[in-house]
């Protein structure tokens, strides 16, 4: 599904008057989630999941097939934990 298709689905599901309104709503939601994650906070959407961040330690390794080594710096990464309700909904839809 493309972003345009998704915006159209949001328009129908949310009963928005136009695709522009649906796109603005979608942008507001995604921008807000990004702001929460940039602040290293988390947001739980009941029945959907939880967006949070995790601190990833520095990592060293070897490039496969060569003797080259690399080091990846420690960083903060986004994380999403799916809710049981969403898992159940997807599993139920796939049974049909």
Secondary structure, 3 states (H helix, E strand, C coil): CCHHHHHHHHHHHHCCCCHHHHHHHHHHHHHHHHHHHHCCCCEEECCCEEEEEEEECCEEEECCCCCCEEEECCEEEEEEEECHHHHHHHHHHHHC
